[in-house]
Amino acid sequence: MKPPVFDYIAATSTDMAVAALAAAGGEAKIIAGGQSLMPMLSFRLLRPSLLVDINRIPGLAYIEEADTCLRIGALTRHFQIETSPVIARHLPVLSAAMTHVAHLAIRNRGTIGGSLSHGDPAAELPMIAVLLDATLHIESVSGQRAVRAQDFFLDALTVDLDSAEVLAEIILPKLPPNTGWGFEEIARRHGDFAIAAVAATLTVSDGSIRQARIALTGVGPTPVRAAAAETLLIGHALENKLVESVARAVRAAIAPEDDLHASADYRRHLAGVLTDRALHAAWRRAQGEP
Ligand SMILES: Cc1cc2nc3c(=O)[nH]c(=O)nc-3n(C[C@H](O)[C@H](O)[C@H](O)COP(=O)(O)OP(=O)(O)OC[C@H]3O[C@@H](n4cnc5c(N)ncnc54)[C@H](O)[C@@H]3O)c2cc1C
């Protein structure tokens, strides 16, 4: 199908973009990589009267290292994130997750800002943003605001963004020293959206876990951080009985639904299995194993 008719503005600054969005009174959509927006237009799931193209805004695509965090511009393409040596050094769980996002052609166009703003319930980047406790910087004609990733995803394809706001920057804290990570995903084919995926990090010292994080995607309308399951790990070494309890707590923390791709029961089962694998991988990496 063809998209409905729309007007088009190629913004050359964030100020120009937010002014155009504000003037359109809720009728405009931003276009970044277009990899999610264009299918939605073609299926006529969206009918904006105006597209505000942010691709020509200079300085919106970057990966910058600061002391304790990495700052990523919203227009940074998936492929830049996947191949960034800075991200591989400080946030290897993000590098690993990116290889599961769609296919190379889509990763060449798709952007981190687009993926987070779209809020697909089975996408990898929202899960990683929640896992790493990212902060999202948002701009509009009224000024700037910051939102924690865990408060940003409200429902399937629904995020805390007004129609006149632009997601400008994503701040990801670096992983602490002695932190291992695991990323496990099941999809029907490589590059498909996840049926379920789990990402975990474990920070270990003197043989026991000091900080644990577990996040999931594909198991509900928004990414899930399994906080109660995380606390079970603190102060312990990883062993199989403990992992079984954590996997049970993860299953209890999610509310998956049946759909065309999988039943809720299968997703809940996967959540436990993938948690087990991700935690073991994180534990091994925290001990310095490759
Ligand atoms: C065949 C196929 C398979 C895919 N598989 C996966 C997958 O396995 N995992 C996965 O995570 N993704 C997958 N995707 C989606 C892909 O990652 C998209 O690139 C991403 O979801 C959207 O990014 P984009 O830059 O293309 O955004 P666009 O399509 O341009 O925009 C998406 C939405 O976000 C809004 N938006 C974009 N940028 C901003 C911004 N800076 N501020 C505010 N709002 C903004 C737009 O208005 C629109 O509503 C797939 C896509 C396709 C076509």
The ligand as an SDF file (V2000), in Angstrom:
LIG
                    3D

 53 58  0  0  0  0  0  0  0  0999 V2000
   11.8470   -5.9140    8.6300 C   0  0  0  0  0  0  0  0  0  0  0  0
   12.1580   -5.1690    9.9130 C   0  0  0  0  0  0  0  0  0  0  0  0
   12.6390   -5.8920   10.9920 C   0  0  0  0  0  0  0  0  0  0  0  0
   12.9400   -5.2320   12.1790 C   0  0  0  0  0  0  0  0  0  0  0  0
   13.4180   -5.9660   13.2260 N   0  0  0  0  0  0  0  0  0  0  0  0
   13.7110   -5.3560   14.3770 C   0  0  0  0  0  0  0  0  0  0  0  0
   14.2140   -6.0860   15.4840 C   0  0  0  0  0  0  0  0  0  0  0  0
   14.4440   -7.2930   15.4180 O   0  0  0  0  0  0  0  0  0  0  0  0
   14.4670   -5.4110   16.6370 N   0  0  0  0  0  0  0  0  0  0  0  0
   14.2360   -4.0550   16.7480 C   0  0  0  0  0  0  0  0  0  0  0  0
   14.4730   -3.5000   17.8110 O   0  0  0  0  0  0  0  0  0  0  0  0
   13.7920   -3.3290   15.7230 N   0  0  0  0  0  0  0  0  0  0  0  0
   13.5030   -3.9440   14.5380 C   0  0  0  0  0  0  0  0  0  0  0  0
   13.0480   -3.2070   13.5020 N   0  0  0  0  0  0  0  0  0  0  0  0
   12.7940   -1.7600   13.6950 C   0  0  0  0  0  0  0  0  0  0  0  0
   14.0750   -0.9590   13.4630 C   0  0  0  0  0  0  0  0  0  0  0  0
   14.9750   -1.1670   14.5150 O   0  0  0  0  0  0  0  0  0  0  0  0
   13.7710    0.5430   13.3650 C   0  0  0  0  0  0  0  0  0  0  0  0
   14.8840    1.1350   12.8510 O   0  0  0  0  0  0  0  0  0  0  0  0
   13.4590    1.2720   14.6600 C   0  0  0  0  0  0  0  0  0  0  0  0
   12.4560    0.6790   15.4170 O   0  0  0  0  0  0  0  0  0  0  0  0
   12.9450    2.6740   14.3560 C   0  0  0  0  0  0  0  0  0  0  0  0
   14.0050    3.4960   14.1160 O   0  0  0  0  0  0  0  0  0  0  0  0
   13.9440    4.5410   12.9430 P   0  0  0  0  0  0  0  0  0  0  0  0
   15.0850    5.4590   13.1150 O   0  0  0  0  0  0  0  0  0  0  0  0
   13.8270    3.8250   11.6430 O   0  0  0  0  0  0  0  0  0  0  0  0
   12.5960    5.3660   13.3000 O   0  0  0  0  0  0  0  0  0  0  0  0
   11.4200    5.8710   12.3610 P   0  0  0  0  0  0  0  0  0  0  0  0
   10.7990    4.7290   11.6610 O   0  0  0  0  0  0  0  0  0  0  0  0
   11.8620    7.0140   11.5450 O   0  0  0  0  0  0  0  0  0  0  0  0
   10.4410    6.4200   13.5040 O   0  0  0  0  0  0  0  0  0  0  0  0
    9.8000    5.5320   14.3950 C   0  0  0  0  0  0  0  0  0  0  0  0
    8.9140    6.3400   15.3480 C   0  0  0  0  0  0  0  0  0  0  0  0
    9.7130    7.1190   16.2410 O   0  0  0  0  0  0  0  0  0  0  0  0
    9.4710    8.5200   16.0650 C   0  0  0  0  0  0  0  0  0  0  0  0
   10.7900    9.1490   16.1710 N   0  0  0  0  0  0  0  0  0  0  0  0
   11.9070    8.8260   15.4790 C   0  0  0  0  0  0  0  0  0  0  0  0
   12.9550    9.5220   15.9300 N   0  0  0  0  0  0  0  0  0  0  0  0
   12.5000   10.3160   16.9380 C   0  0  0  0  0  0  0  0  0  0  0  0
   13.1200   11.2440   17.8030 C   0  0  0  0  0  0  0  0  0  0  0  0
   14.4350   11.5100   17.7670 N   0  0  0  0  0  0  0  0  0  0  0  0
   12.3550   11.8900   18.7260 N   0  0  0  0  0  0  0  0  0  0  0  0
   11.0010   11.6210   18.7930 C   0  0  0  0  0  0  0  0  0  0  0  0
   10.3640   10.7250   18.0150 N   0  0  0  0  0  0  0  0  0  0  0  0
   11.1120   10.0830   17.0890 C   0  0  0  0  0  0  0  0  0  0  0  0
    8.7960    8.6540   14.7090 C   0  0  0  0  0  0  0  0  0  0  0  0
    7.9640    9.7710   14.6390 O   0  0  0  0  0  0  0  0  0  0  0  0
    8.0110    7.3520   14.6380 C   0  0  0  0  0  0  0  0  0  0  0  0
    6.8220    7.4670   15.3790 O   0  0  0  0  0  0  0  0  0  0  0  0
   12.7470   -3.8300   12.2790 C   0  0  0  0  0  0  0  0  0  0  0  0
   12.2850   -3.0920   11.1870 C   0  0  0  0  0  0  0  0  0  0  0  0
   11.9860   -3.7510   10.0220 C   0  0  0  0  0  0  0  0  0  0  0  0
   11.4900   -2.9500    8.8410 C   0  0  0  0  0  0  0  0  0  0  0  0
  1  2  1  0
  2  3  1  0
  2 52  2  0
  3  4  2  0
  4  5  1  0
  4 50  1  0
  5  6  2  0
  6  7  1  0
  6 13  1  0
  7  8  2  0
  7  9  1  0
  9 10  1  0
 10 11  2  0
 10 12  1  0
 12 13  2  0
 13 14  1  0
 14 15  1  0
 14 50  1  0
 15 16  1  0
 16 17  1  0
 16 18  1  0
 18 19  1  0
 18 20  1  0
 20 21  1  0
 20 22  1  0
 22 23  1  0
 23 24  1  0
 24 25  2  0
 24 26  1  0
 24 27  1  0
 27 28  1  0
 28 29  2  0
 28 30  1  0
 28 31  1  0
 31 32  1  0
 32 33  1  0
 33 34  1  0
 33 48  1  0
 34 35  1  0
 35 36  1  0
 35 46  1  0
 36 37  1  0
 36 45  1  0
 37 38  2  0
 38 39  1  0
 39 40  1  0
 39 45  2  0
 40 41  1  0
 40 42  2  0
 42 43  1  0
 43 44  2  0
 44 45  1  0
 46 47  1  0
 46 48  1  0
 48 49  1  0
 50 51  2  0
 51 52  1  0
 52 53  1  0
M  END
$$$$
